[in-house]
Amino acid sequence: MDLIFLSICVLYGISVLYFAQKNDWTMLRFFLLVVMFQNILVILFSGKVSTSLITIFSLMKEGMLYIAVVLCALKKNVFKIKKMDLLLLTGVAMLLLKNLFVTSAPLSAAIISLRQCLIPFLGIIVGKSIRINKDSVGRVLKFNVRYSTILAVLGIIELLFLGDAFWSKLGFAQYMYEKQGTLSSQLFRGVTRNFYTWDFGGVPVRRIVSITADPLATAHLIYIGFVIIAVGCVRYTSKKNRLNQYFMLAVLLFICSVLSLSKAIFVFMAVTIVVIIYYRNILPKSLVKYGAIFCGIIVLMYVVKSIQELTSATATANHIVGLINGFKASSIFGTGLGTAGVMTAKIANNSIATTESYIGTFVQQIGYIGLAITLIYFWKIFSELRQKWIKYHDKFTILAITILLCIVIEMFFSESSVSIMGTCIYFIYIGMATRDESYSEEVSCVRRKI
């Protein structure tokens, strides 16, 4: 088994280097395919090969993105970083470096946290540095729709016909033990508890999981396919304004997104509707703005009410407590990497209080200044997208604005909002949409400003 898996790793490694040096839309296609099949392969080989090999295998797709950025940066006159971006990214990098070593957590826990903190920046920079043009943007988006559809179909099969028994026979318990040290007795019906939701009267209801073995990643990967169609990046009507096959795919993807039973995805749906109405001029812009503000106030009132009624450990309560505790436990420069977050819960014992909020986890680790710099960076990205919309009026910009707003909102209430599996592709698309090349028929790889 070791030899078979080692052979797979070697072939995979060669592919990683090949696509990293290509650094074009085919790299994104390869990345998405790896995300789809990685966990199922790891589950099959868990307990049969060394954990170090499995760890290397799991990190290769991420390594490919870093290699692509480094190779692009090493090429003469490939891109030039804007001064403000350089200042903001340098500030974040210095705080991350400081908190990597000035921390009470073990180095292994700090590195795990560093990895997650870097994902948004990695994705955006990959998008800003990839070789791309309007035609290849269209290709990767159409591929993404087909990809999401396959995930959705496999998810329905897994949900209705295979069930938890499938994962048990596959060796899911051994996989979770090697990944997080989770004992079989800690699983629910042979799978992790996030395969289910308890938000409907406290009764466990099964989510759609699909082949990724990660229900939250699956939810995000299916929904991105729906948004691509919904905003019009892929036409769901023919030239004669008749509904085509993409309309049916949009319906399927929407239904499967609902079956994810993810509160984040339901919020995504609301944000998507508002953005489409605003940028497609379906309703007066002023009405949409005031309506969004009104809805925001309602949500804020709900959050305040939830804070006042935090008497039980419900999922909503955990998200809110995670956000609040992150700010309470933080300082100007942070408490150090590895001191918060669900990814380090098994290593750092003091991470439990902020396991349900990415922003809560982030601010506790790198401090108020680090969070402020990061939010300024995201605002700058949003401003760039607005400028691109004014300049090109391209639907790809609407897609990027939609997913940026969705992700930023989710980051406040869910730590799983940022993951290499589920949402890295979101950040890559956001980075791509800030570039003029994404709206031009000409592929340009010189003097790029990131």
C-alpha positions as CSV (number, residue, x, y, z in Angstrom):
1,M,0.0,0.0,0.0
2,D,2.9,2.4,0.8
3,L,4.3,1.8,-2.6
4,I,1.0,2.4,-4.4
5,F,0.3,5.6,-2.4
6,L,3.9,6.8,-2.9
7,S,3.5,6.3,-6.7
8,I,0.3,8.4,-6.5
9,C,2.1,11.1,-4.6
10,V,5.0,11.2,-7.1
11,L,2.5,11.5,-10.1
12,Y,0.6,14.1,-8.1
13,G,3.7,16.0,-7.3
14,I,4.8,16.1,-11.0
15,S,1.3,17.4,-11.9
16,V,1.5,20.1,-9.2
17,L,4.8,21.4,-10.5
18,Y,3.5,21.3,-14.1
19,F,0.3,23.2,-13.4
20,A,2.1,25.7,-11.0
21,Q,4.5,26.7,-13.8
22,K,1.6,27.0,-16.3
23,N,-0.3,29.2,-13.8
24,D,-3.4,29.6,-16.0
25,W,-7.0,28.5,-15.9
26,T,-6.1,24.8,-16.2
27,M,-4.3,25.1,-12.9
28,L,-7.6,26.1,-11.3
29,R,-9.4,23.2,-13.0
30,F,-6.8,20.8,-11.6
31,F,-7.1,22.4,-8.2
32,L,-10.8,21.9,-8.1
33,L,-10.5,18.3,-9.2
34,V,-8.0,17.6,-6.4
35,V,-10.4,19.2,-3.9
36,M,-13.1,16.8,-5.1
37,F,-11.1,13.6,-4.8
38,Q,-8.5,14.3,-2.1
39,N,-10.4,13.3,1.0
40,I,-11.9,10.1,-0.6
41,L,-8.4,8.9,-1.4
42,V,-7.0,9.8,2.0
43,I,-9.9,7.9,3.7
44,L,-9.1,4.8,1.6
45,F,-5.5,4.9,2.5
46,S,-5.8,6.0,6.2
47,G,-4.3,3.4,8.5
48,K,-2.6,1.7,5.6
49,V,0.2,4.2,4.9
50,S,2.2,6.6,7.1
51,T,0.5,9.7,8.4
52,S,3.4,11.9,7.1
53,L,2.7,10.8,3.5
54,I,-0.9,11.6,3.9
55,T,-0.1,15.0,5.3
56,I,2.2,15.8,2.4
57,F,-0.5,14.6,0.0
58,S,-3.1,16.8,1.6
59,L,-0.9,19.9,1.5
60,M,0.3,19.5,-2.2
61,K,-2.7,21.4,-3.7
62,E,-2.0,24.3,-1.4
63,G,1.7,24.1,-2.2
64,M,0.9,24.4,-5.9
65,L,-0.7,27.8,-5.4
66,Y,2.3,29.1,-3.4
67,I,4.7,27.8,-6.0
68,A,2.7,29.4,-8.8
69,V,2.8,32.8,-7.0
70,V,6.6,32.5,-6.3
71,L,7.4,31.5,-9.8
72,C,5.3,34.4,-11.1
73,A,7.1,36.8,-8.7
74,L,10.5,35.6,-9.8
75,K,9.9,36.3,-13.5
76,K,11.2,39.7,-14.5
77,N,8.6,42.4,-14.8
78,V,5.7,40.0,-14.3
79,F,3.9,42.1,-11.8
80,K,4.3,45.2,-9.7
81,I,2.7,45.5,-6.3
82,K,0.7,48.7,-5.7
83,K,2.2,50.8,-2.8
84,M,-0.9,50.6,-0.6
85,D,-1.2,46.8,-1.1
86,L,2.4,46.4,-0.3
87,L,2.0,48.4,2.9
88,L,-1.1,46.5,4.0
89,L,0.3,43.1,3.2
90,T,3.6,43.9,4.9
91,G,1.8,45.0,8.0
92,V,-0.2,41.7,8.1
93,A,2.9,39.7,7.4
94,M,4.9,41.3,10.2
95,L,2.1,40.7,12.7
96,L,1.7,37.1,11.6
97,L,5.5,36.6,11.9
98,K,5.5,38.1,15.3
99,N,2.6,36.0,16.5
100,L,4.1,32.9,15.0
101,F,7.0,33.0,17.5
102,V,5.6,35.1,20.4
103,T,2.8,32.7,21.4
104,S,2.0,30.3,24.3
105,A,0.9,27.6,21.9
106,P,3.1,24.8,20.5
107,L,4.8,25.6,17.2
108,S,2.7,23.0,15.4
109,A,-0.5,24.7,16.5
110,A,0.9,28.1,15.5
111,I,1.7,26.8,12.0
112,I,-1.8,25.3,11.6
113,S,-3.3,28.7,12.5
114,L,-0.9,30.5,10.2
115,R,-2.0,28.3,7.3
116,Q,-5.6,29.2,7.8
117,C,-4.9,32.9,8.3
118,L,-3.0,33.1,5.0
119,I,-5.8,31.4,2.8
120,P,-7.7,34.7,1.9
121,F,-4.5,36.5,1.0
122,L,-3.1,33.5,-0.9
123,G,-6.3,33.1,-2.9
124,I,-6.6,36.8,-3.9
125,I,-2.9,37.0,-4.9
126,V,-3.2,33.8,-7.0
127,G,-6.2,35.4,-8.7
128,K,-4.2,38.6,-9.3
129,S,-1.1,36.8,-10.7
130,I,-2.6,34.1,-12.8
131,R,-2.4,34.1,-16.6
132,I,-5.9,34.9,-17.7
133,N,-8.1,36.6,-20.2
134,K,-11.9,37.0,-20.8
135,D,-12.1,33.7,-22.8
136,S,-10.3,31.6,-20.2
137,V,-12.4,33.2,-17.4
138,G,-15.5,32.0,-19.3
139,R,-13.9,28.5,-19.6
140,V,-13.1,28.1,-15.9
141,L,-16.6,29.4,-14.9
142,K,-18.3,26.9,-17.2
143,F,-16.1,24.2,-15.8
144,N,-17.0,25.3,-12.3
145,V,-20.7,24.9,-13.1
146,R,-20.2,21.4,-14.4
147,Y,-18.0,20.6,-11.4
148,S,-20.6,21.9,-9.0
149,T,-23.3,19.8,-10.8
150,I,-21.3,16.6,-10.4
151,L,-20.8,17.3,-6.7
152,A,-24.5,17.9,-6.4
153,V,-25.5,14.7,-8.2
154,L,-23.0,12.7,-6.1
155,G,-24.3,14.4,-3.0
156,I,-27.9,13.4,-3.8
157,I,-26.8,9.8,-4.3
158,E,-24.8,9.8,-1.1
159,L,-27.6,11.4,0.9
160,L,-30.5,9.2,-0.4
161,F,-28.9,5.9,-1.1
162,L,-25.4,5.5,0.5
163,G,-25.8,7.3,3.9
164,D,-23.5,6.9,6.9
165,A,-22.9,3.2,6.3
166,F,-20.9,4.1,3.2
167,W,-18.5,6.2,5.1
168,S,-18.2,3.6,7.9
169,K,-17.3,0.9,5.3
170,L,-14.8,3.2,3.7
171,G,-12.9,3.7,6.9
172,F,-14.0,7.2,7.9
173,A,-13.4,6.5,11.6
174,Q,-9.8,5.7,11.0
175,Y,-9.4,8.8,8.9
176,M,-10.8,11.1,11.6
177,Y,-8.6,9.4,14.2
178,E,-5.5,10.1,12.2
179,K,-6.6,13.6,11.2
180,Q,-7.7,15.0,14.5
181,G,-7.4,12.2,17.1
182,T,-11.1,11.7,17.1
183,L,-12.1,8.4,18.7
184,S,-14.9,6.2,17.2
185,S,-16.9,6.7,20.3
186,Q,-16.9,10.5,19.7
187,L,-18.5,10.1,16.2
188,F,-22.2,10.3,15.6
189,R,-23.6,7.3,13.7
190,G,-20.1,6.6,12.4
191,V,-19.5,10.1,11.0
192,T,-18.6,13.6,12.4
193,R,-21.4,15.6,13.9
194,N,-21.1,18.3,11.1
195,F,-22.7,15.7,8.8
196,Y,-25.9,16.6,10.7
197,T,-27.6,19.8,11.9
198,W,-29.6,20.1,15.1
199,D,-31.2,23.5,14.1
200,F,-34.6,22.0,13.5
201,G,-36.1,21.4,17.0
202,G,-33.0,19.7,18.2
203,V,-33.6,16.7,16.0
204,P,-30.5,15.5,13.9
205,V,-31.1,16.2,10.2
206,R,-28.7,14.8,7.6
207,R,-26.9,17.3,5.3
208,I,-25.7,16.7,1.8
209,V,-22.1,15.7,1.9
210,S,-21.1,14.3,-1.5
211,I,-17.6,12.9,-2.3
212,T,-15.6,15.5,-0.5
213,A,-16.5,14.0,2.9
214,D,-16.7,17.7,4.1
215,P,-20.3,19.0,4.2
216,L,-19.3,22.6,4.6
217,A,-16.8,22.6,1.7
218,T,-19.5,20.8,-0.4
219,A,-22.0,23.5,0.4
220,H,-19.7,26.3,-0.7
221,L,-18.5,24.4,-3.8
222,I,-22.1,23.7,-5.0
223,Y,-23.3,27.2,-4.2
224,I,-20.6,28.9,-6.3
225,G,-21.9,27.0,-9.3
226,F,-25.4,28.4,-8.7
227,V,-24.1,31.9,-8.3
228,I,-22.1,31.8,-11.5
229,I,-25.4,31.0,-13.4
230,A,-27.6,33.3,-11.3
231,V,-25.5,36.5,-11.9
232,G,-25.4,35.7,-15.6
233,C,-21.7,34.7,-16.1
234,V,-23.1,31.6,-17.8
235,R,-26.3,32.3,-19.7
236,Y,-29.3,30.3,-18.7
237,T,-31.3,31.6,-21.7
238,S,-30.7,31.2,-25.4
239,K,-30.5,34.0,-27.9
240,K,-34.3,33.7,-28.4
241,N,-34.7,34.1,-24.6
242,R,-35.7,30.5,-24.1
243,L,-34.5,28.7,-21.0
244,N,-31.6,26.4,-21.7
245,Q,-29.9,23.5,-19.8
246,Y,-28.1,25.9,-17.5
247,F,-31.4,27.0,-16.0
248,M,-32.1,23.4,-15.0
249,L,-28.6,23.1,-13.6
250,A,-29.2,26.3,-11.6
251,V,-32.4,24.7,-10.1
252,L,-30.5,21.5,-9.2
253,L,-27.7,23.5,-7.6
254,F,-30.1,25.7,-5.7
255,I,-32.0,22.7,-4.3
256,C,-28.7,21.0,-3.3
257,S,-27.5,24.2,-1.7
258,V,-30.7,24.2,0.4
259,L,-30.0,20.5,1.3
260,S,-26.7,21.6,2.7
261,L,-28.7,23.0,5.6
262,S,-26.0,25.6,6.1
263,K,-27.1,28.9,7.7
264,A,-24.2,30.5,5.9
265,I,-25.5,29.4,2.5
266,F,-29.0,30.8,3.4
267,V,-27.3,34.1,4.2
268,F,-25.4,33.8,0.8
269,M,-28.7,33.4,-1.0
270,A,-30.1,36.6,0.6
271,V,-26.9,38.6,-0.3
272,T,-26.9,37.2,-3.8
273,I,-30.5,38.4,-4.4
274,V,-29.7,41.9,-3.1
275,V,-26.5,42.2,-5.2
276,I,-28.3,41.0,-8.4
277,I,-31.2,43.4,-7.8
278,Y,-28.9,46.3,-7.2
279,Y,-26.4,45.8,-10.0
280,R,-29.0,44.7,-12.6
281,N,-31.2,47.7,-11.8
282,I,-34.2,45.5,-11.1
283,L,-35.3,48.0,-8.4
284,P,-34.3,51.6,-7.7
285,K,-30.8,51.6,-6.1
286,S,-31.9,53.8,-3.2
287,L,-34.7,51.3,-2.4
288,V,-32.3,48.4,-2.4
289,K,-29.8,50.3,-0.1
290,Y,-32.5,51.2,2.4
291,G,-33.9,47.8,2.3
292,A,-30.5,46.2,2.9
293,I,-29.9,48.6,5.9
294,F,-33.3,47.7,7.3
295,C,-32.6,44.0,7.0
296,G,-29.2,44.6,8.6
297,I,-30.8,46.3,11.6
298,I,-33.2,43.3,11.9
299,V,-30.3,40.9,11.9
300,L,-28.4,43.1,14.4
301,M,-31.4,43.1,16.7
302,Y,-31.6,39.3,16.4
303,V,-27.9,39.0,17.4
304,V,-28.4,41.3,20.4
305,K,-31.4,39.3,21.5
306,S,-29.4,36.1,21.0
307,I,-26.7,37.5,23.2
308,Q,-29.2,38.3,26.0
309,E,-30.6,34.8,25.8
310,L,-27.4,32.8,25.7
311,T,-28.5,30.2,28.1
312,S,-27.8,27.1,26.0
313,A,-25.1,25.9,23.8
314,T,-27.0,26.2,20.5
315,A,-25.2,26.5,17.2
316,T,-26.2,30.2,16.9
317,A,-25.0,30.8,20.5
318,N,-21.6,29.3,19.8
319,H,-21.1,31.5,16.7
320,I,-21.9,34.7,18.6
321,V,-19.9,33.7,21.7
322,G,-17.0,32.8,19.5
323,L,-17.0,36.3,17.9
324,I,-17.4,38.1,21.2
325,N,-14.9,36.1,23.1
326,G,-12.3,36.6,20.4
327,F,-12.5,40.4,20.8
328,K,-12.5,40.1,24.6
329,A,-9.4,37.8,24.7
330,S,-7.4,39.8,22.2
331,S,-5.0,42.7,22.5
332,I,-3.5,45.4,20.2
333,F,-1.0,42.9,18.7
334,G,-2.8,39.6,19.5
335,T,-2.2,36.7,21.8
336,G,-0.2,34.6,19.3
337,L,-1.0,32.1,16.6
338,G,-2.3,28.7,17.8
339,T,-4.1,30.2,20.8
340,A,-7.6,30.1,19.2
341,G,-9.5,28.3,16.5
342,V,-11.2,24.9,15.9
343,M,-8.2,23.8,13.7
344,T,-6.0,23.9,16.7
345,A,-8.5,22.8,19.3
346,K,-6.8,19.4,19.7
347,I,-3.4,20.9,20.2
348,A,-4.0,24.2,22.1
349,N,-6.4,23.7,25.0
350,N,-7.4,27.4,25.2
351,S,-8.9,27.6,21.8
352,I,-12.4,26.3,22.6
353,A,-14.0,29.8,23.3
354,T,-13.5,31.1,19.7
355,T,-14.0,28.0,17.6
356,E,-17.1,29.2,15.8
357,S,-16.0,32.6,14.4
358,Y,-13.2,33.2,11.9
359,I,-13.0,36.9,12.8
360,G,-13.1,36.0,16.5
361,T,-10.3,33.6,16.0
362,F,-8.3,35.9,13.8
363,V,-8.5,39.0,16.0
364,Q,-7.5,37.0,19.1
365,Q,-4.4,35.7,17.4
366,I,-3.1,38.8,15.5
367,G,-4.8,41.6,17.4
368,Y,-6.9,44.6,16.8
369,I,-4.4,46.2,14.5
370,G,-4.0,43.1,12.4
371,L,-7.8,42.8,12.0
372,A,-8.1,46.5,11.1
373,I,-5.4,46.2,8.4
374,T,-7.1,43.1,7.0
375,L,-10.5,44.8,6.9
376,I,-8.9,47.8,5.1
377,Y,-7.4,45.4,2.6
378,F,-10.8,43.8,1.9
379,W,-12.4,47.2,1.6
380,K,-9.7,48.1,-1.0
381,I,-10.4,45.0,-2.9
382,F,-14.1,45.8,-2.9
383,S,-13.3,49.4,-4.1
384,E,-11.3,47.9,-7.0
385,L,-14.2,45.6,-7.9
386,R,-16.6,48.6,-7.9
387,Q,-14.1,50.4,-10.3
388,K,-14.1,47.5,-12.6
389,W,-17.9,47.4,-12.7
390,I,-18.0,51.1,-13.6
391,K,-15.4,50.5,-16.3
392,Y,-16.6,47.2,-17.9
393,H,-20.1,46.5,-16.6
394,D,-19.1,42.8,-16.8
395,K,-21.1,40.1,-14.9
396,F,-17.9,38.5,-13.7
397,T,-17.5,41.6,-11.5
398,I,-21.0,41.0,-10.0
399,L,-20.0,37.5,-9.2
400,A,-16.8,38.7,-7.4
401,I,-18.7,41.4,-5.5
402,T,-21.4,38.9,-4.4
403,I,-19.0,36.2,-3.1
404,L,-16.8,38.8,-1.4
405,L,-19.7,40.2,0.5
406,C,-20.9,36.7,1.3
407,I,-17.5,35.5,2.6
408,V,-16.8,38.6,4.7
409,I,-20.2,38.3,6.4
410,E,-19.7,34.6,7.0
411,M,-16.3,35.2,8.5
412,F,-17.8,37.0,11.4
413,F,-19.9,34.0,12.5
414,S,-18.2,30.9,11.2
415,E,-14.6,29.8,11.3
416,S,-15.2,27.3,8.5
417,S,-15.9,30.2,6.2
418,V,-12.2,30.2,5.2
419,S,-10.8,26.9,4.1
420,I,-8.5,25.7,1.3
421,M,-11.2,23.1,0.3
422,G,-14.3,25.2,0.3
423,T,-13.7,28.9,-0.2
424,C,-10.1,29.3,-1.6
425,I,-11.6,29.3,-5.1
426,Y,-13.9,32.2,-4.0
427,F,-10.9,34.3,-3.1
428,I,-9.1,33.4,-6.4
429,Y,-12.1,34.6,-8.4
430,I,-12.2,37.8,-6.4
431,G,-8.5,38.4,-7.2
432,M,-9.1,37.6,-10.9
433,A,-12.0,40.1,-11.1
434,T,-9.8,43.0,-9.9
435,R,-7.6,42.7,-13.1
436,D,-8.2,44.3,-16.5
437,E,-7.0,41.1,-18.2
438,S,-10.1,39.3,-17.0
439,Y,-12.2,41.5,-19.2
440,S,-9.8,41.5,-22.2
441,E,-9.4,39.0,-25.1
442,E,-5.7,39.4,-24.8
443,V,-3.6,37.3,-22.4
444,S,-1.2,39.6,-20.6
445,C,1.5,38.5,-18.1
446,V,3.7,41.6,-17.9
447,R,3.6,44.6,-15.5
448,R,0.6,43.3,-13.5
449,K,-0.3,45.4,-10.6
450,I,-1.4,43.3,-7.7
